[in-house]
């Protein structure tokens, strides 16, 4: 199996996480919502797979390129 690391597109903070480890996701499913540049931005699954790791928690700040979740596919 391969892994897809979903990275933050820019610096910001996590607002909500919509998945749990072990959840199946389809390409386009909403994984989490982040706040960046005073906008709420949905982060969508880039591939079909299973959530292997959640790297952030609600309210956590991160930098652009930081991992948000890892999807096994």
C-alpha positions in Angstrom: 0.0 0.0 0.0 1.1 3.5 -0.7 0.7 6.6 1.5 -0.5 10.1 0.5 0.5 12.9 2.9 -2.0 15.7 2.8 0.0 18.9 3.4 -1.2 22.3 4.5 -1.4 24.6 1.5 -0.3 27.6 3.6 0.3 28.6 7.3 -2.8 28.7 9.4 -4.7 26.8 12.1 -7.0 23.8 12.2 -10.6 24.6 12.8 -12.3 21.2 12.5 -11.4 17.6 11.7 -14.0 15.6 10.0 -12.3 12.2 10.0 -10.9 9.7 12.5 -8.0 7.2 12.1 -9.4 4.1 10.3 -12.1 6.0 8.4 -12.5 5.2 4.7 -12.4 8.4 2.5 -13.1 8.9 -1.2 -11.3 11.5 -3.4 -13.0 14.8 -2.7 -14.3 14.0 0.8 -13.8 16.8 3.3 -11.0 15.9 5.7 -10.7 19.0 7.8 -11.2 22.8 7.7 -8.4 25.2 8.3 -8.3 29.0 8.8 -5.7 30.8 6.7 -5.6 34.5 5.7 -8.9 35.0 7.7 -10.7 32.5 5.4 -12.1 29.1 6.2 -10.6 26.6 3.7 -11.8 23.0 3.3 -9.1 20.4 2.9 -10.3 17.5 0.6 -9.0 14.0 0.2 -6.8 13.8 -2.9 -7.2 10.0 -3.2 -9.5 7.1 -2.1 -8.1 5.3 0.9 -8.1 5.0 4.7 -7.0 7.6 7.2 -3.8 6.3 8.7 -2.6 9.3 10.8 -4.0 12.6 11.8 -1.1 15.0 12.4 -3.0 18.0 13.7 -5.7 18.8 16.3 -8.4 21.5 16.5 -6.9 24.9 17.2 -3.3 23.8 16.3 -1.2 26.2 14.3 0.9 24.9 11.4 3.1 26.1 8.6 2.6 25.7 4.8 3.8 22.2 3.8 3.2 20.7 7.3 1.4 17.3 7.2 -2.3 17.4 8.1 -3.2 13.7 7.6 -1.8 10.6 6.0 -4.0 8.5 3.8 -3.1 4.9 3.0 -4.3 3.8 -0.5 
